[in-house]
Amino acid sequence: MQIFSWGVSGTLGLLQARAQLEFGWRDPELPEVIQMLQHQFPSVQSNAAAYLQHLCFGDNKIKSEIRRQGGIQLLVDLLDHRMTDVHRSACGALRNLVYGKANDDNKIALKNCGGIPALVRLLRKTTDVEIRELLTGVLWNLSSCDALKMPIIQDALAVLTNTVIIPHSGWDNSPLQDERKLHLHSSQVLRNATGCLRNVSSAGEEARRRMRECEGLTDALLYVIQTALGTTEIDSKTIENCVCILRNLSYRLAAETSQGQQMGSEELDGVLCTDASGKDAESSGCWGKKKKKKKSHDQWDGVGPFPDSNDPPKGLQMLWHPSIVKPYLTLLSECSNPDTLEGAAGALQNLAAGSWKVGPTLKPWSVYIRAAVRKEKGLPILVELLRIDNDRVVCAVATALRNMALDVRNKELIGKYAMRDLVHRLPGGNNNNSTGTIGGSSKSMSDDTITAICCALHEVITKNMENTKALRDAGGIEKLIGIARSKGDKHTPKVVKAASQVLNSMWQYRDLRSLYKKDGYSQYHFIGSSSTIERDRQRPYSSSRTPSISPVRTSPNNRSASAPTSPREMMSLKERKIDYESTGTNSGYHGNKGEHTSRKDAMAAQLSSGTSTLFRGAYMSPADDIKHNQVPAQGNPPEAYPPFQTPPGATFEEPYYEDQAHKRPQAAPDGTMHLGLKSTGNYVDFYSASRPYSELNYETSHYPASPDSWV
């Protein structure tokens, strides 16, 4: 018989005691351990699986060797064993074997062995909380592999929704609902299940369609978020996962929903019942003024209550209904988790994109979403987030503001109250940010973020001369010229194009040219700057980026940049004190083009390490070009940018953790398993406190609460 150096019990324990006296201890060889997975005694099988979990912890070579020797197939077979202890050990070993992007071969092997259906079968029938945590942890790790996302959706989506997410969310109105609320965000099973679905939601259009149509999923996810509002749980990993899933599912809703469609410009004017200048929608023809068309039930004045649906929203309809705006804005104003902030901003960005109509009534929901953000006083919340020292959050917020500016009233308010914040985030000028730092931080602003800010500025000044003048007054011309004339090693051609397009649009206002000339600028600075684009294409450029700037304007009153007064600014100061080790393979949205790849921390390039599938938001990869937002290089009149949407994958995929089992796992005194998890999660510990909305920034009590007011 084989002699093992790890603890066992029962009959084998007596044999080992005798063997110890006769032969002494020795470490077992890997083939011996794998062979013992087929032993007739369940205790031996359980201990063999636990020892494999110990051996492969942090050792990719051992993981590959276990696969080559058929260990994965044997472990999958143990999932159908009759003994709970065997299930527990087999799940722990499988979780370690499929942990990490370097072990995608193991993930594929597990799938080829029928592992996903086996995991789902066990999840459906077991009531052991620890085993359910392990099972959902294995599925979370598997979901970071692009090739397995659709198989997981096909085999596991319904079971995860019906046996984990809905019951643990408390949405199903069960007798234990109040008790579940108390334990909602401490549920590791719910965290793992939402992490898995967060990853697979970036698998493409078919994946999003099936998740949207999964009965109860959207309702339960929103219920989880609403339950956490106003509590310290708002920064939890579970909430982050839920927001990222919803952000991905909000991507391309009109195009991917059977009854969705885009509205034409004339139809959009009809919905708002006003033209761009706010006058009655009458037009003059050769026979004089035309009579106004009679209002239809879909027409809306842009100020009053939204047209009500016959029934309250439920299921898929909740994704685009204006009622979803308030929870997102509450997250943006109270949450301190940067990934959750990015996800919520990205969801609003997706919903506010374009002029699409969706649903049985074909109501113009994107128009309502933009108005709802204004009516819920969300514009100041978004602008405040521009001051955070977090590149990805700033990028998502800037793009969301760009889409919000498609609304004429929003455009006026953003131009009046947010122009200085947008300009201040641009590199260059007198902000002394040539060193690439923000307030002493070593972080630089990415070209994607600079592009997003330029595109927001472009939309805000389009068809609005007052906003264009405000951009000039805020010192934007100098910064934009600096970007547009930068050499190829400083900014990518995409950034140069975006800045040139803004300058081109500014020059179209003839009444402002005298002001430009008074400032020392000529047509060459506005139109000639676009000629640098082709020149820059011929020059190699490095990955270095012009650093972002420290925001000086932190409230309607010009406060000193040296004094962080809002909790978000204090958050960024805390963040600088922590050193992070980036272990992610991609710092952007993962996966294929336009989607995220796996990483241990959602902020690999910004904060720490991770992986994700939130839309990015699910949150496109850093190398992705925004195809639908190209800026012409010629000095022609500018073209309007189409609305931005963030492709799925814009949230971050994060594999579940490995466990190291020196012996067969023993229950802790409190009855829970000691997992020995690595502290490489996507959740940042020092963001645990709930952050109240800043009293120094646009306090609602200081302003009249009219529908079109800034607050």
ABEGO torsion letter per residue (X at the ends): XBBBABBBBEAAAAAAAAAAAAAEBBBBBAAAAAAAAABABAAAAAAAAAAAAAAABGBAAAAAAAAAAGAAAAAAAAAABABAAAAAAAAAAAAAAABEAAAAAAAAAAAAAGAAAAAAAAAAABABAAAAAAAAAAAAAAAABAAAAAAAAAAAAAAAAAAAAAAAAGAAGBAAAAAAAAAAAABAAAAAAAAAAAAAAAAEAAAAAAAAABBGAAAAAAAAAAAABGBAAAABAAAAAAAAAAAAAABGAAAABAABBBBBAAAAAAAAGBBAAGBBBBBBBAAEBBBBBBBBAABBAGABBBBBBABBBBEAAAAABAAAAAAAAAAAAABABAAAAAAAAAAAAAAABEBBBBEAAGBBAAAAAAAAAAAAGAAAAAAAAAABBBAAAAAAAAAAAAAAAABAAAAAAAAAAAAAAAAAABBEEAAGAAAGBBGGBABBBBAAAAAAAAAAAAAAABGBAAAAAAAAAAGAAAAAAAAAABBAAABBAAAAAAAAAAAAAAAABAAAAAAAAAAGBBAAAAAAAAAAAAAAAABBBBABBBBBBBBABABABBBBAABBABAAAAAAAAAAABBBBBABABABBBEBBGBBBBBABAAAAAABBEBBABBXOGXXBAABBBAAABBBABABBBBBBBBBBBBBGABBBBBBBBBBBABBBBBBAAGBBBAGBBBABABBAAAABBBBBBAABGBAAABBBBAABAX
